[in-house]
Amino acid sequence: MENNKQELLALGSIVVLKGGYKKLMIVGRMQLQGEEEKLWDYLGVLYPEGYLGNDYTFLFNNEDIDEVIFKEIGRGSCRERV
């Protein structure tokens, strides 16, 4: 399971997926799914609603992102609004 893709966005970043209109906040990275252990770049929840249960979590990859609304920069207090 290797990931040669571009650098991943930080937790807390907010994105809109291609073909979507609802904002998602990234709450997990490098997620394994199912018995086949498919590797996804991100786990997201609806924003600003947050976690509403497993039916409202979304697995997606970098190439699925259409727009980065807010980019969290690591653990410090530096943040960047895109």
C-alpha positions, 0 to 999 in steps of 0.5 A, spaced: 500 500 500 503 505 497 501 512 496 505 516 490 500 522 490 501 529 491 502 531 499 496 530 503 492 536 505 492 537 513 486 535 518 481 540 518 482 542 511 475 544 508 474 542 501 468 541 495 468 534 491 468 534 484 460 534 482 458 536 489 456 542 492 456 541 500 463 542 504 467 537 507 472 537 513 477 532 512 477 528 519 482 522 517 487 521 512 490 514 509 484 510 510 483 503 509 476 500 507 473 493 507 476 487 507 480 488 500 483 494 504 482 499 499 486 505 501 483 512 500 487 519 501 481 522 506 475 521 510 471 527 511 464 529 514 459 534 512 461 542 514 459 545 518 454 539 521 460 535 523 459 527 524 452 525 524 454 518 524 457 513 519 452 514 513 454 521 513 462 520 512 465 520 505 472 517 503 475 520 497 482 521 494 486 528 492 483 527 485 476 527 487 477 534 490 474 540 486 476 546 490 479 547 497 475 552 501 480 552 507 487 549 508 489 547 515 497 548 516 499 543 520 499 543 528 501 550 529 496 557 529 498 558 522 492 558 517 491 559 510 484 561 507 484 559 500 
